[in-house]
Amino acid sequence: MKFSAIRPIALVLSRELVITVLLLLGVSFVVFIILFASPGDPFSVLLEGQLSTAEAKAGLRDAMGVPRSWYVQYLAWLAGMLSGNFGTSIRMGLPVLPEVLRVGFSTLILTIGSLIITLLIAVPIALYSALRGTNKISWPLTMSSYVISALPVFWLGYIVIYFFTHKLGLFPIAFGFSSAGQKYRWLYQLLPIFVLGVGNGTISEVIRYLRQEMGRVMAEDYIRTARAKGASVWKHAFKEGLLIPVTEIIASKIPFILGGAVIVEQVFNWPGMGRMAWQAAQDRDYPVIMGIAILAAVFVRMGSLFQRVVYVAVNPRASKE
Amino acid sequence: MKKYYQISGQISEFSDLPFWKKADVVDLVYVGYGLLIVALVVVSYILGSVNLLPRDPQDIDLQLIMAPPGTAGRLLGTDFMGRDILSRLIVGIQAYFLPGLLAILIALCFGTGFGVLVGYRGEKFDTGITYFTNLVDSFPRLVLILLVIAAFKPDIYYIMLVVGLTNVPVVASLVKGKIQFLKQKNFIEADIALGLPTRIIIFRHILWHHCRSLLIIQATLGMAEAILIETSLSYLGFGVQEPTPSWGNMVQSGANYFMQGKFWPSTAPALAILFTILAFHLLGDGLNNILEDKRST
């Protein structure tokens, strides 16, 4: 790649990094505000059954070194996070960050795998109906994509488990990483990835968006010119008609798929972030769920960073906007 | 006077044809199906709230456990405690109906407010709204809801407040886009030149005449999302608790019998979820194609 092609990407990358950092600051602030506004603080629990006057509470706060004003509390919490201290899990008694990173990795596998499945299903249907229009084949496909998008993913999970593990005996009951040491253990992970990829409820939207974008590009003058002079239409339409929409879809659907992962991990016992978030919400273990929310936001921002980079790499003029 | 119209696809916005004549048959089928299911849901909700049910949803009948659908007196069969599934499905609508309406109301009110503010009062709020949108989009919704559950309590109205607030940016950007489109057409300028008060321009000319269909579409899509969130959460055990039925916890409690080959107790509510969410999606998309004069979004 020439230097002139790298420069706009570097420019955009640096600008987007700044935006990402600002957004993550905003995310941490929202998380803090939600917890700050929540009823009940640890001090009233500590003083329960004792003399819980306002002075006693204030004295306890001072004794434990908790600053009074909310912004000092926020800054202290933020500084702790920046130095890698996300607090300690109330239930497990372990530091949050390593735990969340560990499960975050397995959720990342689930998320990326299901994105690939979604695209493998959606892209051919979208391309076919963009190129051929609505006909006897594409209409049923589009209609069934609607039905699949409305399918509750937990129920789809049960059906798949019933047929594949119970009836056919192809997959073990224990999924994810619990089957460590076995030879083809990555095969077992395909089932939840497939279920989330099909049932995350975005397929019909993805198909519609890709079809619309491809259809728009196919109607452009330069495609007609390419066709007239006998050049490859596919080569001309690929970047704008497929590459950019697909990266946009990837960036915008990551939050949905992470949300769906909460349920799929529950159904399949997949030891991931969603399952940990569910457990934490049950135990009101908020240091954990704060860490998960922030890590999830990091995933989402990384997705849109990737989208911007691809967009500028394809279309360097965009870096000057 | 010449009428500018073409058959479906690029219909002129000045076409005088009524909308059902220039619409695609497919879209009309979508909307018809959607309206049918919505009517069914509303009627069932009313029947459930005045207690006009085939059977008492809490009535335990240990003689008739896991009866298949079509058993006499129990149209959709019974669950693992012999309770009538049909009655429980009808009562289960109450778990999401009012909370879903609350979520829609919040999204539409605040969304329109912000959208008008940004679209009408200039671009100086524009970056603020973009930042806010990106901020909201950074959270996976279910994770944000779990955070709120951990911080407050698993109350469906809190959850729907979050769902509503997270939908505000979508509505705001749609309203803003519409107003900017109208500005391009010198529509608002003409209104001001006519000396109309701002109140009339915003409420009657912009919101009522041009954003009406857009807001209805967003409301249907918002309801679909509310149902999805409610059923997912009650499946996860955070929404409505047993013995009060909700479609999500019915799927969950029936799932224990799934591996024994008894699909029905969890399949019935799952199909209810499927058909209802499908209906709201198709209604939204069909209305979008018909009223907004575009084939797809």
Interface residues (C-beta under 8 A of the other chain):
Chain A: I19 L22 L23 L24 G26 V27 V30 V31 I34 L35 A37 S38 P39 T134 W139 Y146 V147 S149 A150 L151 P152 F154 W155 Y158 I161 Y162 H166 G201 S204 R208 R211 Q212 S252 I254 P255 F256 L258 G259 G260 V262 I263 Q266 G274 A277 W278 A280 A281 Q282 R284 D285 Y286 I289 M290 I292 A293 A296 A297 V300 R301 S304
Chain B: V26 Y131 N134 L135 D137 S138 F139 P140 R141 L142 V143 L144 L146 L147 V148 I149 A150 A151 F152 P154 A224 L228 T231 S232 Y235 L236 G237 F238 V251 Q252 A255 F258 M259 F263 S266 T267 A270 I273 L274 F275 I277 L278 H281 L282 R295 S296 T297
